[in-house]
Amino acid sequence: MAKIIKKILTGLLIVAALLIFVPAFTALLMRTPKFQTFVVHRFTDHFSKKLGTHISVDHVSYTFFNKLLLYNVLIKDQNSDTLISAREISLRIKDFKPSEQLYRFGKIEVYEPDFRIITDTSGVMNLNWYIEKLKGDNEPDTTKKINLDFPEILVIDGACSLVNLTDTARSPVEVIDFSDLRLTSLNATLKNMQIRPDSVTFRINDLTFREKSGFRTSGVDMDALVAGESLYFSDVRIITDSSLINAERINIMPQDSGAYSDFINRVRMNIVLKRSLLNTSDLACFVFPLQGIRENVYLSGKITGTVSDLRGRNIEIEYSPATKLDFNFDVSGLPEVDNVYIFLDFNNLQTYASDIEQISIPGKGMLSLPLIIDDLGKISFRGNFTGFLSDFVAFGTLQTDRGNITTDISLRPEGKNTFGFEGMMKVADIDLGYLAKNEKQLGGLWLHANVIGTMKSFRHLTANINGAIDTVEINGYSYRNVSVAGTYSEKVWDGSVIVDDRNIKMDLLGRFDLSDTLPEFDFTLNLAKAKLHRLNLYEKDTAFNVSALMTATFRGNNIDNLDGDLRLINSAMHNSN
C-alpha cells in the first residue's frame, strides 16, 4: 500500500510540476525578445499579405510592468513607398480588454517617426487607400464602441511629408508648397488623447518643426478635435522665430472625404485670430512677393470660407501706434490672380507718411514719398475698394490734417508701377497755404471735378480735369464759381480757367509750365472786370476797378529775368477820381 501511495504522490507531484512549469515556461518564453519578435513577425506577415503591402518590425521587447518596445517599424503603401516608419516605439499598457473594446495605455515615446502622406499620379492618397483596406468589404458594426486612451505621446525628432504628385506646378523654394510639404526636426507632446468611434481629441504641446522653405516653429500649443474628415483646433498659440500667433479657433472642414484633393475649392476654414504679432518674414513663406521684407504687424479678426471664396470680418492690423487698419473683405477667384474679385471695406485706415517711409523694399531701400504727402500729416480713409486687380473702384473719404478728399474713382494697372484712374473727386478745406509754403497769400480750397489720367510711382501725374472750384482763398478773399478744364502733366497746366465771381469776371486760356527753373507762360486773359479793393489787391482806393484783354508769351519768375512778350489790349482802369 505504501508503494502505491508513493507512486500516486509521485505522479501527483509530476502533474503539479507540469501544471506549474508549463505555464511558467510559457510565460517566460513569451517575455523573451526572440519569441515576441517571432510572434510579431507572424502578425505582420499575415497583415502584409492581407493588405497587399509591406508591414515589418525588426524586433520586439515586452518586459515586466507591461512595457512594449518596437524597433524599426515600417509600413509601406500601395506603391511600395513609405507610409509610416519609426526607429523605436516605447509604450506601456494599462488596460487591454478586447471584449469591452477598451484599450488604455501609459506614456508612449516614438523616436524618429516619418509620416509620408502621398497622393499618387492617379489621384489616390496612400492614407485613404490604407484606411479603405483596413475597413475591408464588411459593413462596420456601429454597435461596438472602441475606446482608446493615451495620456501622453512623445514624438521625438520626426519628419512628415504631404505630397500631391498630380500637381506638377511648384512654388519657389522660399515659399511653402502645400503640394510638396516637408517637415523635419518634428517634436511634440500629445496629451490626453482619446479615440472614440466618432472622434479623436488631444492636446498638442511644444510642437516644433522646420519646413523645407525655411519656415519653422519654436513652439505650438493647441487643443485638437478630429471628427470625421474635419479638424478643429482651439486655444491656439504658435511661436516662430519672429511671430507670436494667438487664435481662438482654427477649423478646417472639407465637404467630403475627397475634398482635400481640391483644398482650394472644397475645404472651408473658420479662423478667429486674437491679437497676434506677425512678422512679414514668416508671412513671406506663404506669400512670395513679401520675400525680403521684415516688418512687424499686429493682426486680429475672423476669416471664413474656402481659399477660392474667402471672407474676412473685423480685420484689424496695426503697424505702429499711428498706423492702423480696420476693415472687412471678400475675395473670390484665388489662386488665379488675374481673375480675383476683391471687395475691401475700410471702417478706418490711418497712417502718417513717416510710417510708410519706414517700410524697406528689397533691393530698393526705404520707401520714398513726395514731400507733399509728408505735409498732409495724419491720413485717414473710410470707404471701399471694389473690383478686379485690373480694374477696380475706390469710393470713400480721405481725411488729412490739411483737408479732405472724397472719391468715386475707377483704378486700373497700366504697366509697371503705373495705374490709370477715372471718376469724380471732391476736395474740401484743403490748406493751400501750408502745402504751397505761402500761408500769407493762400488759404483754403473747395472743389469738385471729374478726372481721368495716369500716375506712375506716386510721383508722376498726368490728368485731364473738368470741374469747378467752389471756393479758393487768395489774399484773404474767397473766390467763388471758378470753372477749370484742361490737362495737368509734370507741373504743366494746359487749359482754361473761368471765374464768375461777383467781384471778378475772367476767362484765362493757355499753358503754364512750372517744370523748369524759370517757368514759361503762354496764355490769353480776358478780364471783364476786377474790383481790386474787394479782392484785397489794392487797398488805397475802394472804387478801383480794372478790365483788360491780355496776351502773354514769356519766361521768368521775377521782373528782372522776364523774357518775352506781354500785350494789353483795350485795357481800362477806373478809380474814385
C-alpha positions as CSV (number, residue, x, y, z in Angstrom):
1,M,0.0,0.0,0.0
2,A,2.9,2.4,0.9
3,K,4.4,1.8,-2.6
4,I,1.1,2.6,-4.2
5,I,0.6,5.7,-2.2
6,K,4.2,6.7,-3.0
7,K,3.6,6.2,-6.7
8,I,0.4,8.2,-6.6
9,L,2.1,11.0,-4.7
10,T,5.0,11.0,-7.2
11,G,2.5,11.2,-10.1
12,L,0.6,14.0,-8.5
13,L,3.9,15.8,-7.9
14,I,4.8,15.4,-11.5
15,V,1.4,16.6,-12.7
16,A,1.6,19.5,-10.3
17,A,5.1,20.3,-11.5
18,L,3.9,20.2,-15.1
19,L,0.9,22.4,-14.3
20,I,3.2,24.9,-12.7
21,F,6.3,24.6,-15.0
22,V,4.5,24.7,-18.4
23,P,2.6,28.0,-17.8
24,A,5.7,29.5,-16.1
25,F,7.8,28.4,-19.0
26,T,5.3,29.7,-21.5
27,A,5.1,33.0,-19.7
28,L,8.9,33.3,-19.6
29,L,9.1,32.2,-23.2
30,M,6.5,34.9,-24.2
31,R,8.7,37.5,-22.4
32,T,11.8,36.6,-24.4
33,P,12.6,39.1,-27.2
34,K,13.1,36.4,-29.8
35,F,9.8,34.8,-29.2
36,Q,8.0,38.1,-29.1
37,T,9.7,39.1,-32.3
38,F,8.7,35.8,-33.9
39,V,5.0,36.3,-32.9
40,V,5.0,39.9,-34.2
41,H,6.6,38.8,-37.5
42,R,3.8,36.3,-37.9
43,F,1.3,39.0,-37.4
44,T,3.0,41.5,-39.7
45,D,3.4,38.8,-42.4
46,H,-0.3,38.0,-42.1
47,F,-1.4,41.6,-42.4
48,S,1.1,42.3,-45.2
49,K,-0.4,39.5,-47.3
50,K,-4.0,40.5,-46.4
51,L,-3.5,44.2,-47.3
52,G,-1.2,43.6,-50.2
53,T,1.6,45.8,-48.9
54,H,4.6,45.7,-46.6
55,I,4.5,45.8,-42.8
56,S,7.5,45.0,-40.7
57,V,9.0,45.3,-37.2
58,D,12.7,44.3,-36.8
59,H,12.4,43.1,-33.3
60,V,10.2,43.4,-30.2
61,S,10.8,43.5,-26.4
62,Y,8.0,43.1,-24.0
63,T,9.2,43.5,-20.4
64,F,7.7,43.3,-17.0
65,F,5.4,46.2,-15.9
66,N,3.7,45.9,-19.3
67,K,6.3,47.9,-21.3
68,L,6.4,47.1,-25.0
69,L,9.3,48.2,-27.3
70,L,9.1,48.0,-31.1
71,Y,12.2,48.6,-33.2
72,N,12.5,49.7,-36.8
73,V,8.8,49.8,-37.6
74,L,7.9,50.2,-41.3
75,I,4.6,50.4,-43.1
76,K,4.6,50.8,-46.9
77,D,1.7,52.0,-49.1
78,Q,0.2,50.6,-52.3
79,N,3.2,51.9,-54.4
80,S,5.8,50.4,-52.0
81,D,6.7,53.9,-50.7
82,T,7.0,54.5,-47.0
83,L,3.7,55.5,-45.3
84,I,4.9,55.3,-41.7
85,S,8.3,54.4,-40.2
86,A,9.9,54.8,-36.8
87,R,13.2,53.8,-35.3
88,E,11.7,52.9,-31.9
89,I,8.3,52.9,-30.3
90,S,8.0,52.5,-26.5
91,L,4.7,52.1,-24.7
92,R,3.1,51.0,-21.5
93,I,-0.2,49.1,-21.5
94,K,-2.6,49.8,-18.6
95,D,-5.8,48.1,-19.7
96,F,-6.3,45.7,-22.6
97,K,-9.8,44.4,-22.7
98,P,-10.8,43.5,-26.3
99,S,-14.2,42.1,-25.1
100,E,-15.1,45.5,-23.8
101,Q,-13.4,47.4,-26.7
102,L,-11.3,49.2,-24.0
103,Y,-7.7,49.9,-24.5
104,R,-5.8,52.2,-22.2
105,F,-2.1,53.0,-22.5
106,G,0.5,54.8,-20.4
107,K,3.3,57.0,-21.8
108,I,4.2,56.4,-25.4
109,E,7.5,57.5,-26.9
110,V,8.0,57.5,-30.7
111,Y,11.6,58.1,-31.9
112,E,12.4,59.4,-35.4
113,P,9.0,58.7,-36.9
114,D,8.5,59.5,-40.6
115,F,5.0,60.1,-41.9
116,R,4.6,60.3,-45.7
117,I,1.1,61.1,-47.0
118,I,1.3,60.9,-50.8
119,T,-1.3,61.4,-53.5
120,D,0.0,59.4,-56.5
121,T,-0.4,60.4,-60.2
122,S,-3.7,58.6,-60.4
123,G,-5.1,60.8,-57.6
124,V,-5.2,58.2,-54.8
125,M,-3.9,59.2,-51.4
126,N,-2.0,56.4,-49.7
127,L,-3.5,57.1,-46.3
128,N,-7.1,56.8,-47.7
129,W,-6.1,53.7,-49.6
130,Y,-4.8,52.1,-46.4
131,I,-7.9,53.1,-44.4
132,E,-10.2,51.5,-47.0
133,K,-8.1,48.3,-46.9
134,L,-8.4,48.1,-43.2
135,K,-12.2,48.6,-43.5
136,G,-12.5,45.6,-45.9
137,D,-15.7,44.7,-47.6
138,N,-17.8,44.3,-44.4
139,E,-20.2,46.8,-43.2
140,P,-19.0,48.4,-40.0
141,D,-20.6,47.3,-36.7
142,T,-21.8,50.6,-35.3
143,T,-22.9,48.9,-32.1
144,K,-19.3,48.4,-31.0
145,K,-17.6,51.3,-29.2
146,I,-13.8,51.3,-29.3
147,N,-12.2,53.4,-26.6
148,L,-8.5,54.2,-26.8
149,D,-6.8,56.4,-24.2
150,F,-3.3,57.7,-24.4
151,P,-2.4,60.1,-21.5
152,E,0.9,61.2,-23.2
153,I,2.6,60.6,-26.5
154,L,6.1,62.0,-27.2
155,V,7.2,62.5,-30.8
156,I,11.0,62.9,-31.0
157,D,13.0,64.1,-34.0
158,G,10.3,63.1,-36.5
159,A,9.5,64.1,-40.1
160,C,6.3,64.5,-42.1
161,S,5.6,64.9,-45.8
162,L,2.4,65.8,-47.6
163,V,2.9,65.4,-51.4
164,N,0.5,65.6,-54.2
165,L,2.0,64.2,-57.4
166,T,-1.0,65.2,-59.5
167,D,0.1,68.9,-59.0
168,T,3.1,69.4,-61.2
169,A,3.4,73.1,-60.7
170,R,5.9,74.0,-58.0
171,S,6.2,77.1,-55.9
172,P,9.6,78.9,-55.4
173,V,11.8,77.1,-52.9
174,E,11.4,80.0,-50.4
175,V,7.6,79.5,-50.3
176,I,5.6,76.7,-48.6
177,D,4.2,74.4,-51.3
178,F,1.1,72.6,-50.0
179,S,1.5,70.1,-52.8
180,D,5.0,69.3,-51.6
181,L,5.0,70.0,-47.8
182,R,8.0,68.5,-46.0
183,L,8.6,68.9,-42.2
184,T,11.8,67.9,-40.4
185,S,13.0,68.2,-36.8
186,L,9.5,67.4,-35.7
187,N,9.0,67.2,-32.0
188,A,5.8,67.3,-30.0
189,T,3.9,66.2,-26.9
190,L,0.4,64.9,-27.3
191,K,-1.6,64.9,-24.1
192,N,-4.8,63.1,-23.1
193,M,-5.5,61.6,-26.5
194,Q,-9.0,59.9,-26.5
195,I,-10.0,57.9,-29.6
196,R,-13.7,57.3,-29.8
197,P,-15.9,55.8,-32.6
198,D,-16.8,59.2,-33.9
199,S,-13.9,61.4,-32.9
200,V,-10.3,61.9,-31.6
201,T,-9.4,64.6,-29.1
202,F,-6.0,65.5,-27.7
203,R,-3.8,68.5,-26.6
204,I,-0.7,69.4,-28.6
205,N,2.2,71.0,-26.6
206,D,5.6,72.2,-27.6
207,L,5.2,71.3,-31.3
208,T,8.4,72.3,-33.2
209,F,9.4,71.7,-36.8
210,R,11.2,73.1,-39.8
211,E,9.6,73.2,-43.3
212,K,11.9,72.9,-46.4
213,S,11.1,76.6,-47.3
214,G,12.8,77.7,-44.1
215,F,9.7,78.4,-42.1
216,R,10.0,76.9,-38.6
217,T,8.2,77.0,-35.3
218,S,9.7,77.1,-31.8
219,G,6.5,76.2,-30.1
220,V,2.9,75.3,-30.9
221,D,0.2,74.6,-28.3
222,M,-3.5,73.8,-29.1
223,D,-6.4,71.6,-28.3
224,A,-7.4,69.4,-31.2
225,L,-10.5,67.5,-32.3
226,V,-10.8,65.3,-35.3
227,A,-14.4,64.5,-36.2
228,G,-14.9,62.6,-39.4
229,E,-12.9,64.5,-42.1
230,S,-12.9,67.8,-40.2
231,L,-10.2,69.3,-38.0
232,Y,-11.0,71.6,-35.1
233,F,-8.2,73.4,-33.2
234,S,-8.9,75.8,-30.3
235,D,-6.8,77.8,-27.8
236,V,-4.1,78.0,-30.4
237,R,-0.7,79.5,-29.7
238,I,2.0,79.5,-32.4
239,I,5.6,80.8,-31.8
240,T,8.1,81.2,-34.6
241,D,11.4,82.9,-34.8
242,S,9.7,86.3,-35.4
243,S,6.0,85.9,-34.7
244,L,3.5,85.1,-31.9
245,I,0.1,84.0,-33.1
246,N,-2.9,83.5,-30.9
247,A,-6.2,82.1,-32.2
248,E,-9.4,81.3,-30.5
249,R,-10.1,78.6,-33.1
250,I,-8.8,77.3,-36.5
251,N,-11.3,74.9,-38.1
252,I,-10.7,73.1,-41.3
253,M,-13.9,71.5,-42.7
254,P,-13.9,69.6,-46.0
255,Q,-17.1,68.9,-47.9
256,D,-16.4,65.2,-48.0
257,S,-13.6,62.7,-47.8
258,G,-12.2,63.5,-51.2
259,A,-12.2,67.3,-50.7
260,Y,-8.6,67.6,-49.6
261,S,-7.5,66.7,-53.1
262,D,-9.1,70.1,-54.1
263,F,-8.3,72.0,-51.0
264,I,-8.7,75.4,-52.6
265,N,-12.3,75.0,-53.6
266,R,-13.8,72.3,-51.3
267,V,-12.3,72.8,-47.9
268,R,-13.8,75.5,-45.7
269,M,-12.0,77.3,-43.0
270,N,-13.2,79.2,-39.9
271,I,-10.4,81.1,-38.2
272,V,-10.7,83.5,-35.4
273,L,-7.5,85.3,-34.6
274,K,-6.9,87.1,-31.3
275,R,-4.4,90.0,-31.3
276,S,-1.2,88.4,-32.7
277,L,2.3,89.6,-33.6
278,L,3.1,88.7,-37.2
279,N,6.4,89.3,-38.9
280,T,6.2,89.6,-42.7
281,S,9.3,87.4,-43.0
282,D,7.1,84.5,-41.7
283,L,4.2,85.5,-44.0
284,A,6.7,85.6,-46.9
285,C,6.9,81.8,-46.6
286,F,3.3,81.8,-47.8
287,V,3.2,85.0,-50.0
288,F,6.2,85.2,-52.3
289,P,6.1,89.0,-53.0
290,L,6.8,89.7,-49.4
291,Q,10.2,88.0,-49.6
292,G,13.0,90.2,-48.1
293,I,10.6,92.4,-46.2
294,R,10.9,92.3,-42.4
295,E,8.1,94.3,-40.7
296,N,6.1,93.6,-37.6
297,V,2.4,94.0,-37.6
298,Y,-0.3,93.2,-35.1
299,L,-3.3,91.3,-36.5
300,S,-6.7,90.1,-35.4
301,G,-10.1,89.2,-36.9
302,K,-12.2,86.4,-38.4
303,I,-11.6,84.6,-41.7
304,T,-14.1,82.2,-43.2
305,G,-14.7,80.3,-46.4
306,T,-12.6,78.4,-48.9
307,V,-9.3,79.8,-50.4
308,S,-11.2,80.4,-53.6
309,D,-14.1,82.3,-51.8
310,L,-12.7,83.9,-48.7
311,R,-14.3,86.4,-46.3
312,G,-12.7,88.5,-43.6
313,R,-14.6,90.4,-40.9
314,N,-13.4,92.8,-38.2
315,I,-9.8,92.6,-39.5
316,E,-7.6,94.8,-37.5
317,I,-3.9,95.5,-38.5
318,E,-1.6,97.7,-36.5
319,Y,1.8,98.6,-38.0
320,S,2.6,101.2,-35.4
321,P,0.6,103.2,-32.8
322,A,-0.1,105.7,-35.6
323,T,-0.8,103.3,-38.5
324,K,-3.9,101.1,-38.1
325,L,-6.3,99.4,-40.5
326,D,-9.8,98.2,-39.6
327,F,-11.7,96.6,-42.5
328,N,-13.8,93.7,-43.9
329,F,-13.0,91.9,-47.1
330,D,-14.5,89.5,-49.7
331,V,-12.1,87.8,-52.1
332,S,-13.1,85.3,-54.8
333,G,-11.2,83.7,-57.6
334,L,-7.9,82.8,-55.9
335,P,-5.4,81.5,-56.8
336,E,-5.9,82.9,-60.3
337,V,-4.7,86.4,-59.6
338,D,-5.9,87.8,-62.9
339,N,-9.5,86.7,-62.1
340,V,-9.6,87.7,-58.4
341,Y,-12.6,89.8,-57.5
342,I,-12.0,92.0,-54.4
343,F,-14.2,93.9,-52.0
344,L,-12.4,95.8,-49.3
345,D,-14.5,97.9,-46.9
346,F,-12.4,100.1,-44.7
347,N,-14.0,101.2,-41.4
348,N,-10.9,103.1,-40.7
349,L,-7.4,103.4,-42.2
350,Q,-5.0,105.8,-40.6
351,T,-1.3,106.5,-41.1
352,Y,1.5,109.1,-41.5
353,A,3.9,109.4,-44.4
354,S,6.8,108.9,-41.9
355,D,5.4,105.4,-41.0
356,I,5.1,104.4,-44.6
357,E,8.6,105.6,-45.3
358,Q,9.9,103.1,-42.7
359,I,9.0,100.2,-44.9
360,S,12.0,98.8,-46.7
361,I,11.7,97.2,-50.2
362,P,14.3,94.6,-51.0
363,G,16.8,96.0,-53.5
364,K,15.4,99.5,-53.3
365,G,15.7,100.5,-49.7
366,M,13.2,102.6,-47.8
367,L,10.1,103.8,-49.5
368,S,10.2,107.4,-50.5
369,L,7.1,109.6,-50.9
370,P,6.7,113.1,-52.3
371,L,7.1,115.8,-49.8
372,I,3.5,116.9,-50.2
373,I,2.4,113.6,-48.7
374,D,4.5,114.3,-45.6
375,D,2.8,117.7,-45.3
376,L,-0.6,116.1,-45.1
377,G,0.1,115.0,-41.5
378,K,-2.3,112.3,-40.3
379,I,-4.0,110.5,-43.1
380,S,-7.3,108.6,-42.6
381,F,-9.5,106.8,-45.1
382,R,-13.1,105.5,-44.8
383,G,-14.6,103.8,-47.8
384,N,-14.2,100.7,-50.0
385,F,-12.3,99.3,-53.0
386,T,-14.3,97.0,-55.3
387,G,-13.4,95.1,-58.5
388,F,-10.6,93.2,-60.1
389,L,-6.9,93.9,-59.8
390,S,-7.1,95.0,-63.4
391,D,-10.0,97.4,-62.9
392,F,-11.5,98.5,-59.5
393,V,-13.3,101.4,-58.0
394,A,-12.2,103.4,-55.0
395,F,-15.1,105.1,-53.1
396,G,-14.7,106.9,-49.9
397,T,-13.3,109.9,-48.0
398,L,-9.7,110.7,-47.3
399,Q,-9.2,112.9,-44.3
400,T,-5.9,114.7,-43.5
401,D,-4.6,117.5,-41.3
402,R,-4.7,119.7,-44.4
403,G,-8.2,118.9,-45.7
404,N,-10.4,116.2,-47.0
405,I,-10.8,114.4,-50.4
406,T,-13.9,112.3,-51.4
407,T,-13.5,110.0,-54.4
408,D,-15.5,107.7,-56.6
409,I,-12.7,106.7,-59.0
410,S,-12.0,103.6,-61.1
411,L,-8.4,102.4,-61.0
412,R,-6.6,100.1,-63.4
413,P,-3.0,99.0,-63.7
414,E,-1.2,100.2,-66.9
415,G,2.2,98.7,-66.8
416,K,5.0,98.6,-64.1
417,N,4.3,101.0,-61.2
418,T,1.7,102.8,-63.3
419,F,-2.1,102.9,-62.9
420,G,-4.8,104.7,-64.7
421,F,-7.8,106.4,-63.0
422,E,-11.1,107.9,-64.0
423,G,-14.0,109.3,-61.9
424,M,-15.2,112.0,-59.6
425,M,-13.4,113.7,-56.7
426,K,-14.3,116.4,-54.2
427,V,-11.9,118.3,-52.0
428,A,-12.8,120.3,-49.0
429,D,-10.9,122.8,-46.8
430,I,-7.5,122.0,-48.4
431,D,-4.9,124.1,-46.7
432,L,-3.2,125.5,-49.9
433,G,-1.1,128.0,-47.8
434,Y,0.6,125.2,-45.8
435,L,1.1,122.9,-48.8
436,A,2.5,125.7,-51.0
437,K,4.5,127.2,-48.2
438,N,2.7,130.5,-48.7
439,E,0.3,130.9,-45.8
440,K,0.3,134.7,-46.1
441,Q,-1.3,134.7,-49.6
442,L,-3.1,131.4,-49.8
443,G,-5.9,129.8,-47.7
444,G,-8.4,127.1,-48.2
445,L,-9.7,125.3,-51.3
446,W,-13.0,123.6,-52.1
447,L,-13.6,122.0,-55.5
448,H,-15.3,119.1,-57.3
449,A,-14.2,117.7,-60.6
450,N,-14.2,114.7,-63.0
451,V,-10.7,113.4,-63.6
452,I,-9.1,110.9,-66.0
453,G,-5.4,110.2,-66.1
454,T,-2.4,108.1,-65.0
455,M,0.1,108.1,-62.1
456,K,3.5,106.4,-62.1
457,S,5.3,105.5,-58.8
458,F,3.1,108.1,-57.0
459,R,5.3,110.8,-58.3
460,H,4.5,111.4,-62.0
461,L,0.9,112.5,-62.5
462,T,-0.9,113.2,-65.8
463,A,-4.6,114.1,-65.6
464,N,-7.4,115.6,-67.6
465,I,-9.5,117.8,-65.2
466,N,-13.0,119.1,-65.8
467,G,-14.7,120.7,-62.8
468,A,-15.4,123.7,-60.6
469,I,-13.7,125.4,-57.7
470,D,-16.4,126.2,-55.3
471,T,-14.2,128.4,-53.2
472,V,-10.5,129.3,-53.1
473,E,-9.0,131.8,-50.7
474,I,-6.3,134.2,-52.0
475,N,-5.1,137.3,-50.2
476,G,-7.9,136.9,-47.7
477,Y,-10.6,136.9,-50.4
478,S,-12.8,133.9,-51.2
479,Y,-13.2,133.5,-54.9
480,R,-16.3,131.5,-55.9
481,N,-17.7,130.0,-59.1
482,V,-14.5,129.1,-60.8
483,S,-14.6,126.6,-63.7
484,V,-11.5,124.7,-64.7
485,A,-10.9,122.4,-67.8
486,G,-7.6,121.2,-69.1
487,T,-4.7,118.8,-68.7
488,Y,-2.0,118.7,-65.9
489,S,1.2,116.8,-66.5
490,E,4.6,117.0,-64.8
491,K,4.0,120.6,-63.4
492,V,2.5,121.8,-66.7
493,W,-1.1,123.1,-66.9
494,D,-2.7,123.5,-70.4
495,G,-6.3,124.5,-70.3
496,S,-8.8,127.2,-69.3
497,V,-10.0,128.9,-66.1
498,I,-13.3,130.8,-66.0
499,V,-14.1,133.0,-63.0
500,D,-17.7,134.2,-62.5
501,D,-17.4,135.9,-59.1
502,R,-19.4,139.0,-58.1
503,N,-16.2,141.0,-57.8
504,I,-14.3,139.5,-60.8
505,K,-15.2,138.2,-64.2
506,M,-12.3,136.5,-66.0
507,D,-11.5,134.0,-68.8
508,L,-8.0,132.5,-68.9
509,L,-6.8,130.2,-71.6
510,G,-3.2,129.0,-72.0
511,R,-0.3,126.9,-70.9
512,F,1.7,127.3,-67.7
513,D,5.0,125.3,-67.5
514,L,6.5,125.2,-64.0
515,S,8.7,122.3,-64.6
516,D,12.0,124.2,-65.2
517,T,13.9,126.6,-63.0
518,L,12.4,129.5,-65.0
519,P,8.7,128.9,-65.6
520,E,7.2,129.5,-69.0
521,F,3.8,131.1,-69.7
522,D,1.7,131.3,-72.9
523,F,-1.8,132.5,-72.3
524,T,-4.7,134.9,-73.2
525,L,-6.5,136.6,-70.4
526,N,-9.9,138.3,-70.8
527,L,-10.6,140.3,-67.7
528,A,-14.1,141.7,-67.9
529,K,-13.9,143.3,-64.5
530,A,-12.0,143.1,-61.3
531,K,-12.8,145.1,-58.2
532,L,-9.3,145.3,-56.8
533,H,-10.1,146.7,-53.4
534,R,-12.7,144.0,-52.7
535,L,-10.2,141.4,-53.9
536,N,-7.7,142.8,-51.4
537,L,-5.3,143.6,-54.2
538,Y,-5.4,147.4,-53.8
539,E,-6.4,149.0,-50.5
540,K,-5.9,152.7,-51.2
541,D,-9.0,153.2,-53.4
542,T,-12.2,151.4,-52.7
543,A,-13.5,152.2,-56.2
544,F,-10.5,151.0,-58.2
545,N,-11.7,148.6,-60.9
546,V,-9.8,147.1,-63.9
547,S,-10.7,145.4,-67.2
548,A,-8.3,144.2,-69.8
549,L,-7.6,141.8,-72.7
550,M,-4.0,140.4,-72.3
551,T,-1.9,138.1,-74.4
552,A,1.4,136.8,-73.0
553,T,4.3,134.6,-74.0
554,F,7.3,134.8,-71.7
555,R,9.5,133.1,-69.2
556,G,10.9,134.1,-65.8
557,N,9.9,134.3,-62.2
558,N,10.5,138.0,-61.3
559,I,10.6,141.4,-63.0
560,D,14.4,141.2,-63.5
561,N,14.5,138.0,-65.6
562,L,11.3,138.2,-67.6
563,D,11.9,137.4,-71.3
564,G,9.1,137.5,-73.9
565,D,6.0,139.5,-74.9
566,L,3.1,140.7,-72.8
567,R,0.4,142.8,-74.5
568,L,-2.5,144.7,-73.1
569,I,-5.4,145.4,-75.4
570,N,-8.5,147.5,-74.6
571,S,-7.4,148.0,-71.1
572,A,-9.4,150.2,-68.7
573,M,-8.9,151.3,-65.1
574,H,-11.5,153.2,-63.0
575,N,-10.9,154.9,-59.6
576,S,-12.6,157.3,-57.3
577,N,-11.0,160.2,-59.2
